[in-house]
Amino acid sequence: MKLPRRKFLQLAAGAAALPGVSRVAWAQAYPTRPVRMIVPFPPAGSSDILARLIGPWLSDRLGQPFVIENRPGAATNIGTEVVVRAPPDGYTLLVFEASQAINATLYDKLNFVFLRDIAPIACIIRTPLVMEVHPSVPAKTVPEFIAYAKANPGKINMASAGTGTPSHLAGELFKVMTGVAMTHVPYRGGGSAITDLLGGQVQVFFSGVGTSIEYIGTGKVRALAVTTALRLEALPDVPTVGDFVPSYEASTWYGVGAPRSTSREIVEKLNRQINTAVADPIIKARLVEQGGTVFRGSPTDFEKLIAEDTTKWAKVIRGANIKPE
């Protein structure tokens, strides 16, 4: 039977539209089973805390369990690869942080390219580090610290939470932009670094807010500045490094991603839910307690942030010839 031309064109148009319709319907129904949220860190760290804050919200709003699964190891690369290799169906998500922008250059041979293989969904929070010193250091401001360091070469030991961590690279960026010399002393985590700062074994540490805010309040360490472009709500009297070192900015951030080929509809659905979550007064208050600023934006906004940090930290890593431990 020969179909009339008009009927043929109608059928052809309908067939062509089916894939798009099915994707939309699939996204509307998503999720229909439990979703894994891979955290590439051990339990109780910042990423794990945020996952356990956002996961229940998503479970309540989307009607399926969002199950937190910790996959630590190899500086987050093990857990990241689990998600890279997972089916791009929205049922395996990655909770990650700024280390991913650093690892892209720090490690010569990875089994993935983060920006190519992971689709950013939403940034949850952006947090500064705090440039802080032991009370034995006479400097009370960033300019005084720079002057003291230049007048005392070889006497400033700079702690970090480990080679290639945000705390390390924030310090390296400070060295490059100010011309001061500091000896890097890497630790296995921020807790060990702050312990030795309290004891005076090291003189300066670009610390996570949560790690040190208690000690700042009691005067056991002296906060000179925060590393983001804006002051921190939790430390309103502490200036920014950029107030004294123009264009200096270093921050860490936390967000959620999925395998790159995950449908745009599912990515946007999760983005809307996470943006709604971080605007909720209770969740927002919890996030502020973590020492950060809520970041509400599109997947494209988040991808731009990751790309910019990848480029920035690549220059620092190559310039300082930083190698992984």
N, C-alpha and C positions, 0 to 999 in steps of 0.2 A: 504494500500500500504506500502510495506516495503522499507525504504530508504537505499540506499547503505551506508556503514559505513563512507566513506570519506565525502559524502554529509551531513550526520547526524552531524559529527564533525564540519564541517564548519558552519552549522546553530547554533549549540550549542555555538561555539566560538563567533559568531556574537551576539547572545542573551546576553551572559555574558558581552560583551563590551558595550552594550547599556546604562547602568546606567552611566558609565564613560563618554561616548560621550555626553549624555544629560546634565550632570553637566558642562562639558566644554562649550557646546553650550549656556546653561543658563547663565554662567558667561560672555561669550562673549556678550550676549545681554543685560546683566545687566548694568544699571537699566532701567526698562521700565516704571517706575512711580516715583513719588516723594519719597525721602528718608528723614526720620526724624533723626536729630542729637540732642540727648537728652543731655542737659547741666545741671548737678545736682546742679547748683548754680544760684543765681539771675543774672539778666542782669548786664553788665558793669564790671564784674570781669574778671580775667585773662583768665579763661577757656572760658567764653563767647566771649571775644575779639578774642581769637584764633579760636574758632568755626566760627565766622563771617568773619575771614580771609580765612580759608581753605574751608568753605562751598561754597562760590561763585566760587572758583577755580574748585572744583569738579563738580559744576553745569555746568560750561562752558565746561569742558573737557568730561563729561559723558552724557551731554544732557538732564538731568532731574534736577528739583529743589532739593537742599539739604536744608531742612527747619530746622532752629534752634528752638528748643523747650526747654525753661527753666523749669526745675522741681526741684526747691530747696527744702531743708528740711532734717532734721535728719542727718546732717553732710554728705550729699551726698547720703545717703542710699536710700532715696525715689526714686530719679531719676535712681540710679543704678538698683534697683529692677524692674523698668519699662522695662529696656533693658533685664535684665535676663529673664523676663517672656515673652518677645516678640518672635514672630516666628523667627527662625534662617534663614531668607531669604535675609539678607543684607539691609532691608528697615528700620531698626531701629538700629542706632549706638549710642554709648556712647562717649562723650568727657569728659575725666576724668584726674585726676592728682594724685600726690603722696599720698594724703589723703587715697586713697584706700588701699595702702600698710600698712598704719597705722591703719585704721579701722578694718582690719582683726583681730588684737589682741585687740584693744581698746574696742571693743564691744563684749560682751560675747555671745549675742544671735542675730544673723543676719539671715535673711531668705534666705541667699545665701552665697556661698564661692566664693570670687572674682576670684581667680586663677582657680577654677574649672568651674565657670559658665560664665566667660567672655573670649572671644578670643581676645587677643591683636592684633591690626592691624598695627599701626605705632605710634612711639613716634614722636612728632612734635618738641619739644624743651626741653632742660634741663637747669634749671636756678639755680644759687646759692642764698643763703641768704647772707646778709651782717651783720657781727658782728659790731655793732656801739654803741657808748656811748655818753652820754650827756657831753658837754664841761667841766662841773664841775669835771668830773672824770679825775684825773691827768694822767692816763695811755695813752700813745701814741702808744703802741705796745701790741701785745698779751702777751708776757712775762711780761711786766710791769703791765698789767691788772691782770694777775694771782697773781703776787706778792702783788698788792694793795688789791685784794679781800681776800687773805689769811691773810693780816695784818689788815683787817677791817671786821672781821666776823659779819654777821648780818646787814651790811650797804649797800649791793648790792641788789637792786630789779630788777628782770629780767622780762621785759614785754614779752607777746606773743599775737598772734592773736586769742588765745583761747586754752583751754586745749586739747591736742592731735593734735594740728596743727603742720605742719612742723617747724614753728618758735619755738614752745614750745620744740619739741623733739630735734631740733638742739642745743638748750640751755642745755637740760638735758644730751645729749651726751657729750657736752663740760664739764659739771660738773663731769660726771663720769670719763672722760679721764684726767682731770687736778686736781681733788680733791678739787675744790673750792666750797664754799657754796654760793648759790644765792637764794633769795626768789622769787618764781614764782608768777607773777601777771598777770592773764589771762584777756584779753579784748575780746570784741565781734567784732573782725576784726582788720586788720593791721592799718587802719586809726586811730582808737581810741588809739591804742598802740603808734603810732608815735607822736600823739598829746601830750600824757603825757611824752614821752621821751623829746620832745622839751621843755616842761614845767619843766623838772627836777624832776617830781614825781617818775620816774623810772630811773635807771642809765644805763641799757644795754638792747638791743633789737636785736634779730637775725631777721632782717627785709627782706622782699622782696625788690628786687632792685628797682622796679618801685615805690614802696611806699616811698622810701627815697632818691633816687639819687639826687633830687633837693636840699634837705637839706644838703646832703654831699657836694655838689658843693658850697653852700653858707656858709659852716662852722657851720651851726646850730647844726649838729651832727658830730661826728668824726668816720670815718670808720677805724676799726682796721684791719679787714681781711674779705675775702670772704670765703664761706664754701666749695666750690668745690675744686677738686684736682688741677685745673688750674686757673690762673688768669682770670679775666673777661675783655673782650675787652672794655667795657664801663668804667671800673675803672682800667686802666693798672698799676697804681702806688700802688694799694692796694694789699698787699700780701695775701696768703691763710692761713687759720688757720693751715693747715697741714705743713706749713713751720716751725711752732713752736711746734705743737702737732702732732707727727708722726702718720700717718694713719687716722687722723680725716678727714671725708668727710661727708657732708650733703647737699643734693640738693633736689629741687622739680622738677617735670617734668610733662609734659602734653602730652596726646596722645588720640588715638581713638581706640575703641574696638567694639565688636559685640557679640550677643549671642553665646555661645560656639560652638554649632553645625553648625554655618554658614559655608558654603562650603569653602574649602581651595582655590578654584579658585577665589571666590569673595574676600576673605581676601587678597589674593596676588594682585588682580587687584587694590583694594583700596590702598594697601601698595605702589605699584608702583606710583600711582597718587599722593599720599601724599608726597612721597620722591621727586618726580619731583617738586611738589609745593614748598617745603622748599628750593630747590636749585635755584628757580627763584630769580633773583637779587632783585626785588621789594619786594617780600614776605620775603626773607631772611633779608633785611634791616629792615622791620617792626618787625621781630622776634628779631633781635638784639636790637631794641629799647625797647623791653620788658625785656632786661637785660639777655638774655640767649644765649645758644649755640645750633645751629641746630643739631638734632640727626637723622641721616639717617641710617636706618638699617632694618633688616627683622623682621617679626612678632616674630620669635624665639628670636632675640636680645632683643626685647622689653619685651617679657615674662621673659627672664632671669633677666633683670633689675628690674622688678616688684617683682619677687621671691626673689632676693637678698635684696631689700629694706624691703620686708615683714619680712624676717628673722632678719635683723638688727634692725628694729624698735620694733619688738617683744621683743628682749632682753632689750632694753631701757625701754619700757613700763612696763614690768614685774619687772625689777630691781628697777625702781622708783615707782612702785605700782601706776601708773597713771590710774585714772578712768575718764570716760566721765562726762561732766557737766550735 
